[in-house]
Amino acid sequence: MKCRDIQQGIYPLQQHKDDHNVAVSQHLVRFNAYPFLVFCFISSGYIGVAQAQPDTPNAKTSTVAKRATEINAPSVRLSEITLYAQPENPLDHIDAKALSRFAVISSGDMLKGQASVQLGDSRNGGALDVNIRGVQGQSRVAVTVDGAQQSLDVYRGYAGMQNRSYVDPLLISSVDIHKGPSAKAGGAIGGTVAMRSLGVEDILLPGKSSGLRITGQLSDNGRKAQRQPEHYDPKIALQVPTSQHQGDLFSSQARSGSIASAWRSDQLDLIAAYAQRIQGNYFSGKHGQDRYRKFNPNGDELRSVAKMYGEGEEVLNSSSDTRSLLLKAVLRPRQGHQVNLSYIDSDSQFGDVMPSDIYRYGSANINQYPLGKVRMHTLSARYDYQPKQYDWIDFNTQFWMTQAKTNQLGAAFFAPASQMFRRDRAWSPQENNRYGLEFNNKSKLDSPWGKFVLSSGVALQYERLKPQSNANISIFDLYQNKVMRDAERQDYSLALKLDYFPIERLNIWAGLNYNHNKVRDFNKQYRAIRENKLLRFVNVRNAAGESGQMYWFADANGQFTDKTDPRLNNAVVFTDTNNPLQGKLLNDFGAGVKTNVQKSEYSSVVVGYKGLEKPDQRQHGLAPHMGVSYQFTPQQRAYLSYTAKHRMPSLLETSLGTQQIKPGEDLKPELAKSWELGFIHDNQQGFSAKLNYFHNDIDHFITRYYDPRSYGAMTFSNLDHFRNSGLELQSKYDQDTFFIDFSATRYFKIESCDARFAAHLRSTGGRLANTPDCTAGGFMGSYLNTQNPPKYSSNLTIGTRLFDQKLVLGSRYSYSAGPKNTLNKPWQTGATTPQMKYESVHLIDLFADYQINPHIALNFSIQNITNRYYLDPLALSYMPAPGRTMSLGLQLKL
């Protein structure tokens, strides 16, 4: 008998999907097969507990804890064996019921209440920027949908940077959160949020082979955002009045709906779904604003979220409008073979504002900007091969791609002239295409010395980021280095892992990860070519009051003749001496042109430009991982793991295209080294719990610094290391009529160390003379200052099921403390990227679900029932979170 035989049904198992109990039919097995059954379920991703009573009078009792020693014992017939099995990590799983329990106001709300998970600036920009255990940004945390990954780094000016992933929550069936560095090829160093799109089980009624599902939801917290022109018109005021009238379920601009159809057979599943979610500008809470006010010693109120928005006020630039299409197929042509195909087309418009543009003087209005846009296509194709006759093959391969076109307003200092919206803001139309190919296999081997499982994987990824085809970037823009990012990245990774089970209770594993990266920047760094010339400045002015200059160069004999006179040769009238090749020709400068020739002089002038190509950048790294797990009892086990993994520098950090930031040169890959010690209890009677301590070190962490001597210039560089540690508790209890879910996180340390930069700051003297080599959070200008999670956070969901489980009533309580560190030391503060201080907050939500009949279900919720005014942890923008929000939803299955 082999594990594959049990898993594939040669030794019949009957699985009850509702309660995850697995009953093994009466079958002739040997007593010493009981531990083998348990091992099979563990090795296939399930934890099993076997219990049996002998059916044969002379048979000895056999349990997991006691194993018969007679290797050649005769066959006997045993009574029914019950294996209580469930996925190995249900505590980090969000199912469809939990996802639909509360209305999504901002995309990040779908991950609310998860242990050690925070969202960066979740109210601005319509995307996810996930922080797991204090690690965030530049793809350190991967967000995938059906295995396809998409993210884009978006510059946020003085506030820092966002790593955005755009997801439509209405098309998501479940979410699995993996914390810490991944041992898989192509995985991330901070964690992964793996989402799965709708499946047939989400749409069809039990026992049906085809059907239709229609959903709709209304909320009372949304006001239609005022539309603004995409091309700046000085006659139109960006500042608009805000409203204080939230409305009700039927008058608010907050609604969503979807229609999905499915068909299934033994060999094929087909799914088609369309969803739309409209969320207007939401309203803030009405209690707690004063906690956020700040004053200087003279009593003057300082800039804060409380100064920008009042209680119960419309929060501008917080709207979104998303339309999405899902097409999906699952093909099972033969036993052991499965093909999954998934395609998502999403079109979204959303409020997006540079955080520094949220300002208010007294009772003046605030700017409402034109909406940002994202159009994204996602394709995923996966093939699984699990032949029942071979334990050494458990193979899957996947191809995925994401094609995203994004456009939002950002800083304009180095933007192409064609994208200017106003003097200090410009559009950034980018196209981000990613392609991935993965191969994975598991081989299982039984031996006299124990059982072995060898996991291997290969992952390849290609990323191309460039301006959209309709973005006009002139040669004069290039001369001034006014460009958008135009670069590509190739990443290759290999992974090996060997699990060894010397006995059923003990699992020892070790492995290696290898990563290789290549980055090419297609933009050139242009520098002006200057020469010292004898010339005369010619001042030009027309009747409209426009003015400029021309150069009149002396000839080879030092004479100023008609041949070189710009007035006679229709020369360029320029306004910028650093770019004298750009301007209007004199004949086109307008009517009433007057000129004034200055005295001769020698001057250093720009006579041309030279473009410097950056060489391709290559990085690679090899990192180990290892661990041990011991099963004390069928319900309790402990584990200790060490996982190291590299993150290669991203396109953001290695290519031109970020305002005032010089790309890093010779950057080293980051090396994440994570220790985790944990204890898991799972008695399979509805209660699961996990307590673990984590300690993360990331050597050569890449960040941005602000140099006080550089007059605003910044660069990416490697700091020595970033370190954090904490304690995490997760628990769930579900016993038919009652369920409870509790989690909590406590951070002990969050610090970064960089002896070189600290020495540089000390050399400037003054307030920075005592700069330490290590500091809480990060040094001035570092993105780490905006990624400091709450010192404490906890989440509690409690509920009951009544009337034969048709009615579900419950409540969710969330608590977030202030940030782990207050970053107000001289070496932590500067002209850019200050910490936005958020306060502790207690939030209470209520929910009710009622299954009227098999076809119709209603759900009702109230979020933030106490109507608190608060700022989300890790916010970059002065945008208070939504106040009390009531929602009513309907689901119809046909």
N, C-alpha and C positions, 0 to 999 in steps of 0.2 A: 504493500500500500504506500502511495506517495501523497505528499501535500496536494499536488495537482489533482489527484483523483478525488480528494475530498472537496476541493474548491470548485472542480468542474462537475461534480455530481455523480461520479462513478459509485461512491459510497453516499447514498442519497441524503441530502439535507433539505429541510423545508424551512424557508425563511419567511418570517412574518415582518413585513417592512414597517408596520406601525410602531411596534415596541422594540424592534431590533433583537428580539429573542429568536434563537435558532434552535429548533428541535431536531435532534438526530433520531431518525427512525430506528426501531430495533434492528440490530444487525450483528452478525457474528464477528466479534473483534476479540483480540487478546487483551488481557488486563493491562499489559505494558503499552498498549496503544493510547491510553488516556492522556498521558503527557504529550504524546505525539499529536493528538487532536488539538491540544492547547497551543502547541508550537505552530501548527499549521495556521491557526487563526491569527496568532500574533504576527507571523511572518507575512501574512496577507493584509496587514493593516488593521486587524481587529484584536481586541483583548478578550479572551474567552475564559469562562469559569465553568468547569465540568463538574457535574454532580450526578451520582448514579447509585442505584440500589441493585444488588445482585438478584437475578431471577433464578439462578441455579443454586440449590441448597448448599452444595459444597464449595461454592465460589467464595473467595475472600473479598471483602469490601475494598474498592479501589477509589482513591481520590487523587486530586492533583498533588496533595501534600504527601501521599503514601503510594509508593510504586511497587508493584509485585516484582519479586526478584527472579521468578522462574522464567527464564528467557524462552524456553520451549514449552510453556504451559499449554495444556490442551485448550481447544476452542470451546467456549461456552456462550450461551445466549444471555445477553444482558438486557435489563429493562431499558426503557427510554432514557436517553441522556439529554439533558437540557444545557445548551451552551448559551450563556448570556453574552451577546457580542454587540459591540457598537464601535463606530469609528474611533481611532486612537486619540484624536484630539478634538472632541466635540466642544470643548470650552472656548475655542477660538473660531467657532463656526456660527455664522448668522444665517438662519434659514429663511424661507420665503415669508412665513408668518411674522417673524420679527421684523423683516424689512418693510412689510406693508402695514405694520402696526401704527406708525406715526407718519403724518404727511411730511414730505421732504420740502423744506423751504429753500435751503441751499444744498448743493450736492453733498457736502460733507456731513449732513445730518444722517445719512445712511450708515455712517460708522460711529455715531454717537453712542456712548455708553460702553465702549470696548476697552478692556484693561490695557494700559500703557500706550494707548493710541490717541493722538491729538491731531488737529488739522490746522495747517498754517494759513492764516488770513482767509478763512473759509467763506466770508460774506462778500468778498470782492473778487470778481473774475470768473465765477461760474464753474470752478474746477476743484479737484482734490489735490492737496499738497500734504501728503501723509507724513506724520512724525511717529515713529515707533521706538519706544524706549530712548527718547532723546536724540535719535538719529534721523536726519531729514535732508532733503535737497540733492540736486544733481544726480538723480536716479539712484541714490543710496537706498531708497525704498521703491520697489517695483510695484506698479499697479497693472494687472492684466485682466482682460476679459476673454474667456475661452482660450487662454494661453497667449493672446496677442498683447504686446506691451506698447504703450504710447505715453510720452511725456514731452513737455516743452518747457525750457527755462525762459522765464519772462522777467525782464528787468523792471524793478519797482522803484528806481531812483534812490532817494535818501533812505527809503525803508528797507532796501535790500533786494532780494530775489525770490521768485517763486518757481517751483518745479511742478508744473500743472499737468494733470491727467484729466481728460474730459470723459465723463461717463453719464449715461442716461439711466437713472435708478429704476425707471419703469420697466426696463428690459432685463433686469438682473434677478435671478432666482435665488442665488445663495452667494455667500462670501466666506472665504477661509483666510485667516490671518496667520502668517508664519513670521515669527519674531526672531531677530538676530540673523547673522550671516547664513546664507544658504549653502548647503553642501552639494547642490546640484550644479551642473554645468550651466552657465549663463545666469545664475541667480544673483541677487543683490546682497549687499553687506549689512543692510539695516533691517531687512524684512521684506515680505511680499504680501500684497493684498490681492488674492486670486479670486476673481469673480466669475461666476458661471451664468450664462444667459438662460432665458426661459427654456424649459423642457416640456415634453408631453405631459409629465405628471403635474405640471403647474396649470395645465389647460383642461385636460380631459376629466370627465367624471369617472369614478371607479368602474372598471369593467367595460368601458366604452372604447371603441377603436377610432372614433372621430368626434370632433366637437368644436365648440366655439366658446371663447371666454371674453366677456366685455366688462371692463372696469371703469369707474368714474369716481372722482373725488372733488369735493368743494372745501375750501378753507376761507376763513374770514380775515386773513391778514395779507392784503396785497392791494396796491393802487397802481393803476396803469402809469408807466413812466412816460414822461413827456419826450416825444421824439425830437431829436436834434439832427440838423443836417450833417452829413459826413464831410462836406467841404465847408470850411470855415466861412461864415458870413458875419462881418462885423456888425451888421444890423440886428442880428439875433443874439439875444443875451443868453449866455450859458447859465447864469444864475437864475434859478427858478424858485418860486415859493414852495414850501413844503406844506403838507396837510397834517391836520390833527384828528381827522375823522377816519377811523379804521374801516368802518363798514361792517357788513355781516356776511353770512355764508353765501348769499345770493347776489350781493352787490359788489363783493370784492373781486379783484383781478388775481385770483389764486385758484386754479383748477387744473385737473389733469384727467386723462382718460386713455384707454388703450383697447384695442380689439385684437384678439389672437385666435388663430385656428390651428388645429393639429389633427394629424391622421397617423395611425400606427398599425403595423402588422408584425409578424414574427421576424421579418427581414428588414423592415424599413420604418423609420419615423420621419414625418415631415411637419415643419412648423413655419408659420408666417405670422408676423405680428407688427402692428403699427401703434405708436404711442406719441402723445403730445402732452407736454407739461408747460403751463403758463403760470408764471409767478411774477406779480408786479412788485414794485418797491414795498417792502414790509415796514411795519411800525415797531418802534422800540418799546420796551417795557415802561411802566409808570411808577416804579418804586425802586429807589436806590441810586439815583443819579449823583447825589451829593458825595457819595463815597469816592467818586472818581475826580472830584475837583482838586486842583492843585494851585497853590499860591506861593509867591516869593515872600521874603521877609518883610517887604513893604506892603504886603496885603494885596498886590496885584495878581489877578487870576492868570495862571499860565495855560499854555496850550494843552488840552486834554480832550478825551472823547466827550466829557460832560460839557465842555465849552462849544463843541461842534453841534451836538444834537441834544434836544431836550427830551423829557419823558413823554412817551406816547406820540412821538413825532415820526413822520415818514422819513425813512433812511434812503436817500437818493443813491442811484447807481447800484441797487441791490436786486434788480429784476433779472428774469431769464425767460427764454422762450425756446423750447427744444422740441424738435420733431424727429422721430427715429423710426427706421424700418429694420426688422430682423427677419432673415431667411435662414432656415436651419434644417439639416438632414442628418439622420443617423442610419447608416447602412450596416447590416449584419449578413453578409453574403454566405458565410459558412461558419460553422462552430469554431470559435477561437479567433475569428477575424471581425474587426469593427472599424468603420470609417465614420468620423464626425466632421461635418462641414458646417461652417457658420459664417454668415455675412451680416454686417451691421452698417447701415448708412444713417448718419446722424448730422442734423443741421441745427445749429444753436446760435442764438443771439443773447447777449448777457450784459448786464451793467459792469463796467470796468473803469476804474478811475485810479490815476496815480495817487498814492496815499498823501503826498505832499500837496495835492490839489484840494484836499478836504480842509478847508479853513473857513473861519467865520469871524466877523467883527461885530460884536453886539448882537443885534437881531437881524443882521443882513442875511440874504439868501445864500445858498450853496450851489456850486456848479453841478448841473446834470449834463453828462457828456454823451456823445453818440455811443451806441452799443457796440461792444466787441463782437466778433463773429468767428465761428469755427464750423468748418464742414469736414467731416471725417468719414472715411471708409475703412472698415476693419474686416479682414478675411482670415479665417483660420481653418486649416485642414489637418486632421490628425488620423493616423492609422495605428491600431493596436493589434498585435498578434500574440495570442496566448494559447499555444497548442497544448492540449490536455496530456499528450503523451510525453512531453519533454519538460522536465523541471528546470533545465538550463536556458529556456527561452521565455522571457516575458518582455516583449519588445514593443516599443512605440516610437513613432517618428511624427513630427509636426512641422508644418510650414505655416507661417503667419506673416501678415503684413498689415501695416497701418499707414494710411495716406491722409494727412491732415493739412488743411489750409486754414491758417489763423490770421486774424488781423485785429489789433487793438491799439489804442493810443498809448504812446510812451514818450520818453524824453526825446528832445529834438536837437540837442547840441551837435550831434554827429549824424543826423538823419539826412538822406538825400532830399534835394530841394522839392522833387515832385511829390513827396509824402508829407510835406508840411501842412499841419492843420492850423496852427497859429505859431507865433514866434518861438514858444517854448514847448510845443507838443507836436508830435508827428505820428503818422500811421506806420505800422510795421507788418506789412503783408508777407508772411513767411509760408513756405511749404516744407513740411517735415514728413519724410517717407522713411519707414523702417521695414526691414525684411529680416525674418528670422527662420532658421532651420535647426531642428533639434533631433537627436537620436539618443534613445535610452534603452537599456536592457538590464534585467535582473536574472542571475543564474543561481540556482539553489543546488546544494550538494550535501548529501548525507555521508558521513564517514564514521569509523569507529571512535574518532576523537571528538565528535560533535557535529553540529550542522553549520554550514557556511552559506552566506548569501553575498554574492558579488554584484554590486551595482556599478554600472559604467554609463557615461554620457558624453556627448559631444554637442556643442552649441555654437552656431555661427550667426552673427548679426551684422547687418549693414545699415547704416543710417546716413541719409542725405538731407541736409538742411540748406535751403536756398531761398532767395526772394521769389515771390510768385511771378509768373511770366508777364503779368501786366504792370509790374513795378519798374518804373523808368529810373535808371541810375546813370547819369551822364558822366562823361569823361572828367568834367570839372568836379563832380561829386567825388570821383575816385581820387583826383589830385588832392582833395582836402580830407581824404579818408572818411568821407561821409557815406558809409556803406551799411548794408544789412548782412547778417551772418550768411556765409556761403562756404560750406565745408562738408566733409564726409568723414565717416568713421567706420572702421572695420574691426570687429571683435571676434576672437576665437577662444573657446574655452573647452577644457577637458576635465572630467571628474571621474574619480575612482573611489569606491567605498567597499570595504569588506566587513560584513557582520559575522561574528562568530558566537555560536551558542554551545559552549562546552557542556552545559546542562540546561534544562528547560528554563530555569529561573534566571540565568545569567546571560546577558548580551554584552559583548565587547566589540567595539567597532573602531576602525581607523580608515583614513583615506587621504587623498590629495586632490587639490584643485590647481589647474594651470590656466592662466589667462594671458592672452596676447592682444595688443591693441595697436592700431595704426590710424593716425589722424592726418588729414590733408586740408589745408586752408587755401581756398581758391582766391581769396582776396589778397591783394598785394599791399604792403605798407609803403605809401608814397612819401617821398621826401623832396623838398624843394631844392633845386639847383640854383645857387646864388652866385652872382658875379659883381665885382665892383666896377661900375660904369660911369663915364662922364655923360651927364644928361641934363635936361631941363624938364621940370614938372609943368604940365599944361593943365590948368584948372578949367573945367567945363561946367557950364550951367545953362539950363534951358528955361523957357518962359514959365513952365509949370513948377519951377523951383527945384527940380532934380539936379543933382550935382555929381561930379566924378572927376577922374584924372586920366591923363594919358602921359606916356613917356616919349620925349623927343631925344633920341640918342644921337651922339656925335658920330661922324663918319670916321673912317680909318685915319684921317688926317686931323681929327679933333675939331672938325668944323660942323656947324649946324646948318644943313642945306635943305633945299626943297625935297630932295630925294628921301630924306629921313624925317621930314616934317609930318607928324601924325595928322595934322589938320588937312593936309593935301592928299593923304593916302588912306582915308577912311579907316582909321585905327580904332581899336577897342577902347571904349570908355569904361573904366573899371572903378569899383568902390572899395576894393580890398587889395592892399598892396601885397598881401600874401598869396593872392590869386589874381594876378593882373591879366591872365589870359581869358578870364570870364567877364562878360559884361555886354554892353550894346555897342554896335558899330556907330561911329559918329553920325553917319547919315540917317540912322534910325533913332537918334537920341531925342528927337522932337523938334518943334518949331522954336524959333527965337534963341538959337544956341549962341552963347557967348563964350569966348575963351580968354585965358589970361596966362601968358608964358612967364615962368619964374626964371631966376638967374641960374646960370650953369653951376653944377656941383657934381662931386663924386658921391655915389650912393650904392649901397649893396641892394641889388634888386633880383627878383626871381626871374630867371630866363627859361626855366623848364622844370620838369619833374622826372624823378627816377623811381620806378616801382621795384621794391625788394620782395622777392618771393621767399616765403618761409619754407624751410625744409620740412619734409614729412616727419612727424613725431611718432616714435615707436616706444612702447613700454611692454613689459611682461613680468610675470611673477608666479612663483610656485608656493603654495601654502598648504599646511596639513590640517586635518581635523581628526578628533578621536573622542572616545567616550566609553562609559560603562553604565549599564542599567541592571538592577537586581530586583527580582520579583520576590518580596518577602512572603506575601500571601497572594492568592488569586485577586485580592482587592487592592493591594498596596505594593508600590514599587518606588524606588529611588533611582536617580540618575545623576551623573556628573559628565559634563561634556566640555570640550574645548574645540572651537571652530575658528579657523583663520581663513580669510578670503581677501583678495585684492579687488579694489575698484580702480579702473583705469580712468585717467582724466577725461572729462566730457568735452563736447564741442564748445560749450560755454567757456570753459577754462583754458582752451587751447587755440581759439580762433578769434579773429577780429569781428566786432559787431556789437560790443557792449559799451555803453556810454562811459567815457572817462576811465575805462579800465583797460590796462595793457594785458594781453594774454600772457599766461605763464610760459616761461621758457625752461626747458629741461625739468619739467615737473616729474616728480616721482609718483608712482601709483600709491594710492592709499592701501594700507594693510590693516584690516579689521581683525582683532583678536578678542574673541568672546568666550568667557567662562560662564557656565550656568550649572547651578546645583539645585535640584528640585526633588520634590516628593509628590507622588500622585496617589490619590485614593479613589477607587471606583468599585463600589460594592454591587453594581449592576441592579440595585433596587431603587434607582431613581436619583441617587446622590453621587456626584462627582466633584472632586476638588483637586486643586493643584497649587502648591506653594513653591516658589522658586526665587533664588537669588541670582542676579545677573551682574556681570562686570565686563564692561566693554572698553577696550583700548583701540584707538585707530591711529596708527603711526603714519606720519607724513600727511596728515589731514590737510586737504586743500581748501583754502579760504581766501578771502579778499581782505587786504589791510588798507587802512588810511594812514598815509605818512604825513604828519603835521608839517614837514618841511617841503612837501611836494606841490603845494597850492592846488590841492584837489585831485591830483593824479593818483591812481590806485593800481594795484597789480595783484594777480593771483600768485600765491606761493604756498609751499608746504610748511606747515608748522610742525613742531617736533611730534606732538601727539595730542589727541583729544581723548578724554577719559570720562566715563560715567558709570554709576553703579546704582542698584536699587533692589527693592523687594517687591514681588508681585504675588497676589493671591487671587485665584479664580475658583468659583464654586457654583454648582447648579444642583437643584433638588426638584424633582418632578414626580409627583405621586398622584396621578389621576386628577383629583379635584383640586389640588394645590400645587403651585410651583413657585420657585424662588431662584433668583440668579443674583449673585453678589460677587463683585470684584473690587480690588483696591491696589493702588501702586504707591510706593514711597521711594523717592530718590534720595540717596545718601550723598552723592558727589557728582558734580558736573564741572569740569575744568578743562582748560587748554594750556599747553606749555609751549613756549617758543623762546629759547634763550637768545637767539640772534636778534629777533625783533624787539625783545624786551631790552637788550643792551642798546639797540638803536634809540629807543624811546628815552632811556636813561641819559644818553649822550646829549639829548636836547635840553636837559636841565629843567629848572623850574618845577612845575607841578608833577612832572613825569620823572623826576630824579630818583624816586623810590619804586619804580616799576618792578614788580617781581617777575621771575622767569615763568611762573605758573599763576594763572588767575581764574577765578570762577567765571563760567561762561566763556567769553572771548575778549580779545583785545579790540581797540578802537577800529571801527570799520568792518569788523568780521561779521559774517552772516550768522555766526553762532549766537550773537547777542539777541537775535530775533527768534531763536529756536529753543529757548529755555523753558522746559515744560513745568507744570505745577509740581510743587514739592510733594503734595499729597493729592490724590484723586480717588474717588470711590463711586461705584454705581450699584444700585439695588433695584431689581425688578421683582415684584411680587404680584401674584394673581391667583384667581380661583376659577374653576370650571363648574358650571351649574346646569341643571336641566339636561341631564344626559350629555354633558359637555357641549351643548349647543351655544351656551352663553359663557363668554370669558370676560371677566372683570379684573382689572389690575392697575398698578401704578408703577412708575419709574422715578427713582430718586437719584440725582447726580450731584456730586460735590467736587469742586475744584478749588484748591488752595491758590494762593498767589504763586509767582514763579519761584523755583528752587533758589535762585540767587537774585539779589538786587544789584544791578550792574551800574553803579554810579561813581566808581572810582575814576580818577583822571585818565588812567590808561585804558579804561573801558569805554569812555565817552569821547566823542569827537564831532566832526562836522556832519557825519553821516552814520546811518544804521544804529540809532540809539535803541535801547530796550523800550518797548511799549509796555508799561506796567499795567497788568491786569490784577483785579482783586479777587478774593475768594468769593464763591457764589454757591448757593444751594438752590437747586431746581427740582420741581415736582411736576410730573406729567401723569395724566390719567388716560386709560384706554378701555374700550369695550368692543367685543366682537360678538356678533349674533348670527348663527347659521339658521336662517328661517326654515330652509329645506335644502335638499341636496343641490338645488340649482341657484339659490339666492343667499347671499351673505351680506351683512351690513357691518361696517366698522366705524367707530366714533372715537375721537381722541381730543384731549385738551393738553397742549404743551405749555410749559411755563405758567402753571395755573395761578401762581402768586404774582404774575406779571412783573417779574424782576427786570430792572434796567441793569445790564451787565455787558462786559466786553469779553469776547471769547479768548481763552488762552491762545497764545502764539499769533494774535492778530497783528497785522502790519498797518492796518488802516483804522482811523477813528470812525468806526462804524459799529454802533452798539448792536447786539444780537436781537432777534425778534422777541417781542413781548408775547403776552398770552395769545395763543392761536388755537382756534377750534376747527376741527375737520370732521367731515362726514363722507364716508365712502360706500360704494355699492359694487358688488361683484356678482355677475350673472354667468352661469355656465349652462350651455345648451348641448 
